Amino acid sequence: MLVTDGVTALDFSVSSRYLAVAGDKHVSVFHNVAGYRSTIAELEERKKSAMSGAMRERLQSQIDDARSVLLVDR
């Protein structure tokens, strides 16, 4: 996206998965890659201290989901 008149607005979605940027009479929506990476790191730390196998599996599933989004964008 080439913005010649500057960015007029910037906002994250409620889930922080997307970033919307407005400028030059257009709105562009991007995946929040930094947010996904931060989420993955946080989930991996929580998985280390998970008390039950079910909790570790759930956290691993969330990690896998976040990683799959990053791989789709490449």
C-alpha positions as CSV (number, residue, x, y, z in Angstrom):
1,M,0.0,0.0,0.0
2,L,1.5,3.3,-1.1
3,V,0.1,6.2,1.0
4,T,1.0,9.6,-0.4
5,D,-1.2,11.8,1.8
6,G,-0.3,10.1,5.0
7,V,-2.1,7.7,7.4
8,T,-5.3,9.2,8.6
9,A,-6.4,6.4,11.0
10,L,-5.0,3.2,12.5
11,D,-6.9,0.7,14.6
12,F,-6.7,-2.9,15.8
13,S,-9.6,-5.3,15.8
14,V,-11.1,-6.3,19.1
15,S,-9.3,-9.7,18.9
16,S,-6.0,-7.9,17.9
17,R,-5.8,-10.2,14.9
18,Y,-6.1,-7.5,12.4
19,L,-4.8,-4.0,11.8
20,A,-6.7,-1.5,9.7
21,V,-4.9,1.5,8.2
22,A,-6.8,4.4,6.5
23,G,-5.1,6.8,4.1
24,D,-5.6,8.1,0.5
25,K,-9.3,7.4,0.7
26,H,-8.6,3.7,1.2
27,V,-8.6,1.3,4.1
28,S,-6.2,-1.6,4.1
29,V,-6.5,-4.5,6.5
30,F,-3.5,-6.5,7.6
31,H,-2.9,-9.6,9.8
32,N,-1.2,-8.4,13.1
33,V,1.9,-10.6,12.7
34,A,3.6,-9.1,15.7
35,G,0.5,-9.9,17.8
36,Y,0.4,-13.5,16.6
37,R,4.1,-14.0,17.4
38,S,3.5,-12.4,20.9
39,T,0.5,-14.7,21.4
40,I,2.5,-17.8,20.4
41,A,5.3,-16.9,22.9
42,E,2.8,-16.3,25.7
43,L,1.0,-19.6,25.0
44,E,4.3,-21.5,24.9
45,E,5.2,-20.1,28.4
46,R,1.7,-21.0,29.7
47,K,2.1,-24.5,28.3
48,K,5.3,-25.1,30.3
49,S,3.4,-24.5,33.6
50,A,0.2,-26.2,32.6
51,M,-1.0,-28.7,35.3
52,S,-2.9,-31.1,33.2
53,G,-2.5,-32.9,29.9
54,A,-5.8,-31.5,28.7
55,M,-4.6,-27.9,29.3
56,R,-1.3,-28.6,27.5
57,E,-3.3,-30.0,24.5
58,R,-5.6,-27.0,24.4
59,L,-2.7,-24.6,24.5
60,Q,-0.9,-26.6,21.8
61,S,-4.0,-26.4,19.6
62,Q,-4.1,-22.6,20.1
63,I,-0.3,-22.4,19.3
64,D,-0.9,-24.5,16.1
65,D,-3.8,-22.3,15.0
66,A,-1.7,-19.1,15.4
67,R,1.2,-20.6,13.6
68,S,-1.0,-21.7,10.7
69,V,-2.2,-18.1,10.2
70,L,1.4,-17.0,9.9
71,L,2.3,-19.7,7.4
72,V,-0.7,-18.9,5.2
73,D,0.5,-15.3,4.7
74,R,3.8,-16.3,3.3
